[in-house]
Amino acid sequence: MRLLLMADTHVPKRARDLPPQLWTAVDEADVVIHAGDWVHEPLLDALASRAARLVGVHGNNDGPELRARLPEIARVELAGLRVAVVHETGPAGGRERRCADRFGDRDLLVFGHSHIPWDSVAPGGLRLLNPGSPTDRRRQPYATYLTAEISDGRLDNVVLHRLPSRS
C-alpha cells in the first residue's frame, strides 16, 4: 500500500494550489493522509475526489466549515498498520514521550503544524512523522512531503521529497 503524507498546505494563503509534483503523487497513492491546516475547503473537495482514499484532520488554521467535516484526531488501520493523525503535538522537546502516552496504541502518528519534517521513534515503538509543508517552507530549506509504503503491517520506504522552489 502506497502512502502520501502532507500537512500545512495553507491553500490559497501560501499557494494557489498544490504543486504539480504533489498532485502526481496523489494520483499514485493508495492512501493520502493530510495532517491539517488545509485552510481552503475546496482543497478538501479536490483531494477527496482525486485520492483513492483520503484520511485527514483539521488544524488550527482551519475554519468552521473544515472543522465540521474533519475530526481533530483520526485513527485508522491501513494494511495492518495502526495509524493516528493529528495536527498539533506540542513543542519538540518531550514530543516522543507525550505522543507515546497519548497514542501508544498506534504504530504510526502523522502530524503537522510546525512545517518542519520530523521522523523519530517514541518509547514503545510509535513512529512519528511530520511531512513538513509542500507550500510554506518557512525557515526550512525546501517545501516537502513524504511517501511511504505499508507491507505486511510494517512501514517501509519512508521518503522525504523536496519540491522545487517556486519562481
C-alpha positions in Angstrom: 0.0 0.0 0.0 1.5 3.4 -1.1 1.0 6.3 1.3 1.3 10.0 0.6 1.6 12.3 3.7 1.1 16.0 3.7 0.2 18.8 6.1 0.1 22.6 6.3 -0.9 23.2 2.7 -2.5 26.6 3.6 -4.2 26.9 0.2 -4.8 29.7 -1.0 -2.9 31.7 1.6 0.5 30.4 0.8 -0.1 28.9 -2.7 -2.9 29.0 -5.2 -2.8 25.2 -5.5 -0.7 22.2 -4.6 2.4 21.8 -6.7 2.0 19.6 -9.8 4.5 17.0 -8.4 2.3 16.6 -5.4 -0.9 16.1 -7.5 1.0 13.4 -9.4 1.9 11.7 -6.1 -1.8 11.9 -5.1 -2.7 10.0 -8.3 -0.1 7.3 -7.5 -1.0 6.8 -3.8 -3.4 4.3 -2.4 -4.0 6.5 0.6 -3.5 10.2 1.1 -3.0 11.5 4.6 -3.4 15.2 5.4 -2.4 16.3 8.9 -4.4 19.6 8.9 -4.2 23.3 8.1 -5.9 22.9 4.7 -7.4 26.5 5.1 -9.5 26.2 1.9 -12.4 23.9 1.8 -12.2 23.4 -2.0 -8.8 21.7 -1.5 -10.5 19.1 0.7 -13.1 18.5 -2.1 -10.4 18.3 -4.7 -8.3 15.8 -2.8 -11.4 13.7 -1.8 -12.4 13.5 -5.4 -8.9 12.6 -6.7 -7.4 10.4 -4.0 -8.2 6.7 -3.9 -8.6 7.1 -0.1 -8.3 10.2 2.0 -7.6 10.4 5.7 -7.5 13.9 7.1 -7.8 16.1 10.2 -8.4 19.8 10.8 -5.7 22.1 12.0 -5.5 25.3 14.0 -5.9 27.5 10.8 -9.0 25.6 9.6 -12.3 27.4 9.9 -15.7 26.1 11.0 -16.5 24.5 7.6 -13.5 22.3 7.6 -13.8 21.6 11.3 -17.4 20.4 10.7 -16.1 17.9 8.1 -12.9 16.7 9.6 -12.0 15.3 13.0 -9.3 16.6 15.3 -7.8 13.1 15.5 -8.2 10.3 13.0 -7.4 6.7 13.9 -7.4 4.1 11.1 -5.9 0.7 10.3 -4.1 0.5 7.0 -3.0 -2.9 5.8 -2.4 -4.0 9.4 -0.7 -0.8 10.5 -2.4 1.2 13.2 -2.2 4.9 12.3 -3.2 8.1 14.1 -3.3 11.5 12.5 -3.4 14.8 14.5 -2.3 18.4 13.6 -0.5 19.5 16.8 1.7 17.6 19.2 3.1 20.5 21.2 6.8 21.6 21.4 9.6 19.4 20.0 11.1 18.9 23.5 9.4 15.8 25.0 7.4 15.1 21.9 8.2 11.4 21.8 7.1 10.8 25.4 3.9 12.9 25.1 2.9 11.1 21.9 3.7 7.7 23.3 1.5 8.4 26.3 -1.4 9.7 24.1 -1.1 7.4 21.0 0.8 4.3 22.4 -1.9 2.0 21.0 -0.8 3.0 17.5 2.2 2.1 15.3 2.4 5.4 13.4 1.5 9.0 14.2 1.3 11.5 11.4 1.3 15.2 12.5 1.8 18.7 11.2 1.8 22.3 12.5 5.5 23.0 12.7 6.2 22.9 8.9 9.4 21.0 9.9 9.9 17.5 8.7 10.2 15.0 11.5 11.0 11.3 11.7 11.5 9.7 15.1 10.5 6.7 17.2 8.9 7.1 20.6 9.3 4.8 23.6 7.3 1.7 22.9 8.0 1.9 19.1 5.5 4.6 17.9 6.9 6.1 14.8 6.3 9.9 14.5 6.3 11.5 11.0 5.7 15.1 10.0 5.9 15.7 6.3 6.7 19.4 6.6 4.7 21.7 4.2 4.6 21.5 0.4 3.6 25.2 0.1 5.0 27.1 3.0 8.6 26.0 3.9 9.0 28.9 6.4 12.6 28.6 7.6 13.2 25.2 6.1 15.4 24.9 3.0 12.7 23.1 1.0 9.0 22.6 0.8 8.4 18.9 1.4 6.0 16.0 1.6 6.5 12.3 2.5 5.8 9.0 0.8 5.9 5.6 2.4 4.7 2.0 1.9 3.0 -0.5 4.1 3.9 -4.1 3.6 2.7 -6.9 5.9 1.7 -4.4 8.6 5.1 -2.6 8.5 6.0 0.9 7.4 8.7 0.8 4.8 10.4 3.1 2.3 9.7 6.4 4.0 11.0 9.1 1.7 11.1 12.9 2.2 10.5 14.6 -1.1 11.8 18.1 -1.7 9.8 20.3 -4.0 11.3 22.8 -6.5 11.3 26.4 -5.4 8.5 28.5 -6.8 9.6 31.2 -9.1 
